[in-house]
Amino acid sequence: MSLPLHKQNRIPGNATDDMYVARQPVFDKEMGVWGYELLFRQNASSSVAEIEDQDVATAQVMLNGFSLAAEWLSPRQKVLINYPESLLLQGMPRALPAETAVVEILETVRPSPEVLEICRHLKDEGYTLALDDFVGGPGFESLLELADIVKVDVLGVEPERLEAVVGKLGKHRCTLLAEKVEDLGVFDRCRDLGFSLFQGYFFSRPQVVAGKNLSSSQISRLNLLQALGAPDLDMMQITKIIQTDVSLSYRLLRYINSPGIGLPYQVRSITQAVNMLGQRKIAIWLRVLILADMNPAPHARELLSFCLQRARFLEMLSQTKLSTSLPPDSMFLFGLFSSLDALLSQPMPDIVDKLSLEPRLAQALLGDVPELQAWLDLALASESGNWSQTETILERLAIGRDTAAKAQNKATIWAKHFMETA
């Protein structure tokens, strides 16, 4: 009897990057958590951000931070993410859902006509705009007209000027957020002045949270950049690129299941996921992903190669049967994700819980579908050269020996070719 999928000790290796983000809660007047600001961090011990490239840092917060936030974010809570001018002008905030992600405009962003135009578009599309680190200086009136939230640096404003700053903001009908609230006295005064939201060391210092992420391969990034540069985006080409990269596949499905993107039904395949997002959203998501992966860690290439080989093997074999529990593209996904626990160094139940998969595919990954477990056992036995077990399973599934051998050879060549170019 074979072990359940998530308990099998398969190929050793780890193709993960550690990912980190700091979260600092934002409170309302009743000291309830309204949301969190997500901040870039290099490692678990970082107390402040050491940023070499603001664009890359923001992209990593968007992807990694938002993905991690899905673990602990409660319904109706928000996340605030800082955007430098370049990413703002590229429309990158659209990669995250307007219902959850607040677009925080850095104080270094000047209200140029181009900035104001993209802000108007984002606002029309339902995004909440927050103006960061306002201290009452001139030159931001046009942005104040568009801002839904204004974050006032109460530590950077002299106490005698704070009331005047609040009075100036009153005509803009925006929600006031007091940041850098250091003690109870400042909190009480800000609340009396009309602030509705509060953030600072008095409540909580930023806390670093960590997770595991997979790096997409170099060839995938090159292929994606080439595909994204085409005048007319080829959705079939995009789908093929994502399907052959376990990292992209995993992160796409996890992204779809993030706060504010919840779907009314379950995803069966990468093709379905790409079609659900549509051309515009998938292009934005992929550009952010490429930017966030500019400095990937080395892959555990052997493990990734086996994932691809297994996925292709199951897909081709399922095409020879009149009916299986899953269609061929879902069988491909089943094989591709069958080693996610080893790749991510996380229990399979925890991983499956984060993905928006149809129930039968999710159950199969947990080893709870005997029929599909037999298919996976066949792939594992064939890979490891256990011919007696391979013969037994082939008989049970009524698959010819020659058919399986040809599929295994083709899958091995296909995966080897892909990894050689990766």
Residue, then its C-alpha position, 0 to 999 in steps of 0.5 A: m500500500s502506498l503512502p498518502l501523497h503528502k506523507q511520501n518522502r520523495i526526491p530531496g531538495n529545496a527550490t524555495d526562497d525565503m520571503y519576508v515582509a513587515r506588517q504594521p497594524v492600523f487601528d480605528k478609534e475603538m482600537g480595532v485593527w482596520g488593516y495593515e501597512l506592508l513594508f519591505r524587509q530583506n530578512a527575519s532580523s531586519s528592523v528597517a528596510e534597506i532598499e537598493d531599488q524601490d521598484v523591486a522592493t515594492a514589487q516584492v511586497m506586492l507579490n510576497g507580502f500580499s500572498l502572506a497577508a492572505e494567511w492572516l487578513s480578516p474580512r474587510q481589513k485592508v492592506l496599504i502598500n507604498y508605490p514609487e512614481s514609476l510603478l504608479l505610472q505603469g498602473m502596477p496597483r491594478a495587479l491587486p484587488a481594489e477591495t483590499a489593497v490601498v494605493e499609498i502614494l509616497e511623499t516623493v511622488r510629485p503631482s504631475p499631470e501624468v500622476l494625477e491622470i493615473c490616480r483618477h483612473l485608479k479612483d474610478e476603478g474603485y481603488t482607495l488612494a492614500l497620501d503618505d507622510f503629509v506634513g502640511g506643506p504646499g504643492f500637494e493640493s491636487l493630490l489632496e483632492l483625489a486622496d481618500i486617506v491622508k496620512v499625517d506624520v504627527l511626529g514631524v509636525e509641531p504640536e502647535r501646528l497640528e491643529a492648523v494642518v487638520g483644519k486645512l485638510g477638513k475641506h478635502r473630505c478625506t479620512l485622516l490617519a495619524e502615523k508615528v503615534e508614540d504615546l497615549g497622549v498623542f493618540d488622545r489628542c489626535r482622536d480629539l482633533g478628528f483623526s479616524l485611523f492611527q498607526g505608530y509605535f504606541f500600538s505596535r512596531p512593524q513585525v516581520v512575517a516570513g514564508k516560502n516562495l518558489s523562484s520562476s526559472q530564467i527561461s520563463r522570465l525571458n519567454l514571458l518578457q518576449a510574450l508580454g512585449a508582443p502587440d497582441l498578447d497570445m494567451m495560449q502562449i502565456t498559458k503554456i509558459i505558466q504551465t511549464d513552471v511550477s513556481l508560476s503555476y503555484r503563485l498564479l493559483r494562490y494569487i487568484n485565491s487572495p483577498g478580494i479575488g475570491l472566485p465563485y467556483q473552483v479552478r480546474s487548470i492553468t488555462q482556466a485561471v488565465n482565462m478568468l483573469g483575462q488579458r489585462k490582469i494576467a499581463i500586469w500580474l506577470r510583469v510584477l512577478i518578473l520584477a520581483d524575481m530579478n534576483p532568484a535563488p538557485h533551483a533544485r533542478e532535479l526536483l523541478s525536472f521530475c515535477l515537469q516529467r511527472a506532469r507530462f507523463l500523467e497528461m499524456l497517459s490520461q489522453t489514452k483513456l476514454s475517461t479519467s477522474l480529471p481531464p488531461d490539463s488537470m492531470f498535468l497540474f496534478g503531476l506538477f503540484s505533486s511535489l509542492d510539499a518538498l519544494l516549499s518545505q511545507p505540509m501538503p494540507d497547508i499548501v492545498d488550503k491556500l490554492s483555489l482548486e476544484p475539490r477532486l484535484a485538492q483531494a488527490l493532492l492530499g492522497d484521498v482519491p484512491e483512483l488518482q493515487a494509483w496514477l501517481d503511484l504509477a508515475l513514481a514507480s516508473e521514475s524510480g525503476n520499480w518495474s514490478q510495481t509499475e506492471t501491477i498498477l498498469e494492469r489495474l488501470a488497464i494501460g498497455r506497457d508499450t503505451a506507458a513506456k512511450a509516454q514515459n520516454k516522451a515525458t523524460i525527453w520533454a522535461k530534459h529539453f525544458m530544463e536544459t534551456a532553463 
